Amino acid sequence: MKLSYDILWVDDNLDSIAEDRRTIEEFLEGFGIYANISPVTNSDDDLLNEHIHNPDLEILLVDYHMDDMDGADLINRIRQTNHVYLPVIFYSSSPLEVLLKAANEAQLDGVYIAQRDFLIQKFQDVAKSLLNKEHTIKRIRGLLMEEVSEIDEKLQEIFRMIWNGLSGNNKKELMIYLKDKIIQQRADSANKKLKNFPNTVDDFSQHMSERFLSKSYDTYTRCRIVNKMLGFKNNNLGEYKQVFKEFFNHGNEDSINRLRNNYAHTPLRTLKQAHSLENCVKIRKELHRQLKNINRIIDYLSAEP
């Protein structure tokens, strides 16, 4: 699931698209998506070439009538890159029949055509089509999260199927096995980590340098560590620290940590009942909020003498 859409808008009069640009930004913002719109004139060939080779480009808007460049030529140029199936909206103030004829003569495939007055509606239709793909559970939770969750569900089903057929002694033996061989081993492992934990500040510094981003610590723990560190500083980060703290607030249903864990560990059958467009938008907006908040903290700390 994406947090932003890279959009290239090619027109020889960029002033004329300013209002429509704001409308598109507000439309995507409603879905929790940042619209990274790059308006480029057809005369700036170097910049244009840079953008058409952007692998993250999502949508292209092209004016048909431009000085020194035909819109159809630009679209064919785009199709020669890796953007063979990139959604392209081909627009003009000319009658629709003229645009259709131009697209047909230029043999343009996969192109959406719109008169200038209906460009926004056409964009919204195309964007909604992309968003429908973005809002699938698979896109949101990721392939790994989905497969691990499904394996867990099947293992639970196998457990239930076998459990009822076991004898009383077998059930007791399984209970002791879980307690002594698995849970106790985890406790012993935790004790071993505790025993090997650094005793000096210098050793601790090296430990964190090597293991902060390793499997030794999860996101919840990293957030707690950083939040504690921020508390040591005499600064004006109170507001940002509170938002940052909410990232790992298990009591907050809308916290990113809670939402992420829900999508990671809830079986698909159960998740389908709660999955919705509103949840997708909520996750995007909360991610934007947290990222913006963390960037502000970084900027503040970077500016300190």
C-alpha positions in Angstrom: 0.0 0.0 0.0 1.4 3.3 -1.0 1.5 6.6 0.9 2.1 8.8 -2.1 1.6 8.9 -5.8 4.2 10.3 -8.2 2.3 12.1 -10.9 3.9 13.7 -14.0 1.9 16.6 -15.6 3.1 17.9 -18.9 1.6 21.1 -20.2 3.2 24.2 -21.9 1.2 26.5 -19.7 1.7 25.4 -16.1 -0.2 28.4 -14.7 -3.4 26.9 -16.3 -3.2 23.7 -14.2 -2.6 25.3 -10.8 -6.2 25.1 -9.6 -6.8 21.6 -10.9 -3.5 20.5 -9.3 -4.8 21.6 -5.9 -8.1 19.8 -6.5 -6.2 16.6 -7.3 -4.1 17.0 -4.2 -7.1 17.4 -2.0 -8.9 14.4 -3.7 -6.0 12.0 -3.0 -5.5 13.5 0.5 -9.0 12.3 1.3 -7.6 8.7 0.8 -4.5 9.4 2.9 -2.3 9.7 -0.1 0.2 12.5 -0.7 0.1 13.7 -4.3 3.7 14.3 -5.5 2.8 16.1 -8.7 5.6 17.2 -11.0 4.4 19.9 -13.4 6.9 20.1 -16.4 6.8 22.1 -19.6 7.5 20.3 -22.8 10.4 22.7 -23.4 12.4 21.4 -20.3 13.6 18.2 -22.0 16.2 17.3 -19.3 13.7 17.5 -16.5 11.1 15.7 -18.6 13.5 12.9 -19.3 14.3 12.5 -15.6 10.6 12.2 -14.7 9.6 9.7 -17.4 12.3 7.4 -16.2 11.1 7.5 -12.6 10.2 3.9 -11.7 7.6 5.0 -9.2 5.6 7.1 -11.6 1.9 6.3 -11.2 0.0 8.5 -13.5 0.8 10.8 -16.5 -1.3 13.7 -17.6 -0.4 15.1 -21.1 -1.8 18.1 -23.0 -2.4 17.2 -26.6 -1.7 20.7 -27.9 1.8 21.9 -26.9 4.3 24.2 -28.6 7.2 22.3 -30.1 5.8 18.9 -29.1 2.9 16.8 -29.9 1.3 15.1 -26.9 1.1 11.8 -28.9 4.8 11.9 -29.5 5.5 12.3 -25.8 3.2 9.3 -24.9 5.0 7.1 -27.4 8.3 8.2 -25.9 6.9 7.2 -22.5 5.9 3.8 -23.8 9.5 3.1 -24.9 10.6 3.2 -21.2 9.5 0.7 -18.6 6.2 2.4 -18.3 4.4 0.2 -20.9 1.2 0.1 -18.9 1.4 3.4 -17.1 -2.1 5.1 -17.0 -2.0 8.1 -19.2 -4.6 10.8 -19.4 -4.6 12.5 -22.8 -6.5 15.8 -22.7 -7.2 18.9 -24.7 -9.8 21.7 -25.1 -10.5 20.3 -28.6 -13.7 18.3 -29.2 -13.6 14.7 -28.0 -13.8 13.5 -31.6 -10.5 15.3 -32.5 -8.8 13.7 -29.5 -10.1 10.2 -30.3 -8.9 10.6 -33.9 -5.5 11.8 -32.8 -5.0 8.9 -30.4 -6.2 6.4 -33.1 -3.8 7.8 -35.7 -0.9 7.7 -33.3 -1.8 4.2 -32.3 -1.8 5.0 -28.7 -2.6 2.1 -26.4 -3.9 2.2 -22.8 -4.6 5.9 -23.0 -7.5 7.7 -21.3 -9.0 10.6 -23.2 -10.7 13.6 -21.7 -11.7 17.1 -22.7 -10.1 19.8 -20.6 -13.3 20.6 -18.8 -13.7 17.0 -17.7 -10.1 16.3 -16.8 -10.6 16.2 -13.1 -13.5 13.7 -13.3 -11.4 11.5 -15.6 -8.4 11.7 -13.2 -10.6 10.7 -10.2 -12.0 7.7 -12.2 -8.5 6.5 -13.0 -7.2 7.1 -9.5 -10.1 5.2 -8.0 -9.3 2.2 -10.2 -5.7 2.3 -8.8 -6.9 2.7 -5.3 -9.2 -0.3 -5.6 -6.0 -2.4 -6.1 -4.2 -0.6 -3.3 -7.0 -1.4 -0.9 -6.8 -5.1 -1.0 -5.8 -6.9 2.2 -2.9 -8.5 0.4 -1.4 -5.1 -0.5 -1.9 -3.7 3.0 -0.6 -6.5 5.2 2.0 -7.8 2.7 2.5 -11.3 1.4 4.6 -12.4 4.4 2.1 -11.2 7.0 -0.7 -12.9 5.1 1.0 -16.2 4.7 2.2 -16.5 8.3 -1.2 -15.6 9.6 -2.8 -18.3 7.4 -0.3 -20.9 8.5 -1.1 -20.0 12.1 -4.8 -20.5 11.4 -4.2 -23.9 9.8 -2.0 -25.0 12.7 -4.8 -24.1 15.1 -7.3 -26.0 13.0 -5.0 -29.1 13.1 -4.7 -28.7 16.9 -8.4 -28.7 17.3 -8.9 -31.7 15.0 -6.3 -33.8 16.9 -7.0 -32.6 20.4 -10.4 -34.2 20.9 -9.0 -37.6 19.8 -6.2 -37.7 22.3 -6.2 -39.7 25.5 -6.1 -38.0 28.9 -2.5 -38.9 29.4 -1.6 -37.6 25.9 -3.2 -34.3 26.7 -1.4 -34.0 30.0 1.9 -34.9 28.3 1.3 -32.1 25.7 0.6 -29.6 28.4 3.8 -30.4 30.2 5.8 -30.3 27.0 4.5 -26.8 26.2 5.3 -25.6 29.7 8.7 -27.2 30.2 10.1 -27.4 26.7 8.9 -24.3 25.0 7.8 -21.6 27.5 10.6 -22.5 29.9 13.1 -22.4 27.1 12.0 -18.9 26.2 12.3 -17.9 29.8 15.8 -19.4 30.0 16.7 -17.5 26.7 15.5 -14.3 28.2 17.6 -14.9 31.4 20.6 -15.6 29.2 20.1 -12.3 27.4 19.8 -10.6 30.7 23.0 -12.2 32.0 24.9 -11.1 28.9 23.5 -7.6 28.9 26.3 -4.9 29.0 27.4 -3.7 32.4 29.2 -0.5 31.4 28.2 2.5 29.3 30.9 1.8 26.7 29.8 -1.8 26.3 26.1 -0.6 26.1 27.0 1.9 23.4 28.6 -0.8 21.3 25.7 -3.2 22.0 23.1 -0.6 20.7 25.2 0.2 17.7 25.3 -3.4 16.7 21.8 -4.5 17.7 19.4 -1.6 17.7 18.1 -2.6 14.2 18.5 -6.3 14.7 16.0 -8.9 15.8 17.1 -8.3 19.3 14.6 -5.4 19.5 11.2 -5.0 17.9 9.6 -1.7 16.9 7.7 -1.4 20.1 10.9 -1.6 22.1 12.8 0.8 19.8 10.0 3.3 20.3 10.2 3.0 24.0 13.9 3.5 24.0 13.8 6.6 21.8 10.9 8.1 23.8 12.9 7.6 27.0 15.9 9.2 25.4 13.8 12.2 24.4 12.7 12.6 28.0 16.3 13.2 29.0 16.6 16.3 26.8 15.5 19.8 27.9 13.7 20.8 24.7 10.4 21.9 23.2 9.4 18.5 21.9 6.6 17.8 24.3 3.9 17.9 21.6 5.9 15.7 19.2 6.9 13.2 22.0 3.2 12.7 22.8 2.4 11.8 19.2 5.4 9.6 19.0 4.4 7.8 22.2 1.0 7.0 20.6 2.8 4.9 18.0 3.2 2.1 20.5 0.2 2.8 22.8 -1.4 -0.6 23.0 -4.5 1.0 24.6 -5.2 3.1 21.5 -7.1 1.2 18.8 -5.9 3.6 16.1 -2.1 3.4 17.0 0.0 2.2 14.1 1.5 -0.5 16.2 -2.0 -1.8 17.0 -3.2 -1.6 13.5 -0.1 -3.2 12.1 -0.3 -6.1 14.6 -3.9 -6.6 13.8 -3.2 -6.9 10.0 -0.2 -9.1 10.7 -1.8 -11.7 13.0 -5.5 -11.8 12.4 -6.6 -14.7 10.2 -7.8 -13.6 6.7 -11.4 -14.9 7.3 -11.7 -12.7 10.4 -10.0 -9.7 8.9 -12.3 -9.6 6.0 -15.1 -8.7 8.3 -13.3 -5.6 9.6 -11.3 -4.6 6.5 -12.6 -1.4 4.9 -11.7 1.6 2.9 -11.9 3.6 6.1 -9.2 1.4 7.7 -6.9 1.8 4.7 -7.3 5.6 4.8 -6.8 5.6 8.6 -3.6 3.6 8.3 -2.2 6.0 5.6 -3.1 9.1 7.5 -1.6 7.8 10.8 1.6 6.8 9.0 1.8 10.3 7.4 1.3 11.8 10.9 3.9 9.7 12.5 6.5 10.2 9.8 5.9 13.9 9.8 6.2 13.9 13.5 9.4 11.9 13.6 10.9 14.1 10.8 10.1 17.1 12.9 12.0 15.6 15.9 15.0 14.8 13.6 14.9 18.4 12.2 14.7 19.8 15.7 17.6 17.7 17.0 19.7 18.4 13.9 19.3 22.2 14.5 20.5 22.0 18.1 23.9 23.6 18.7 
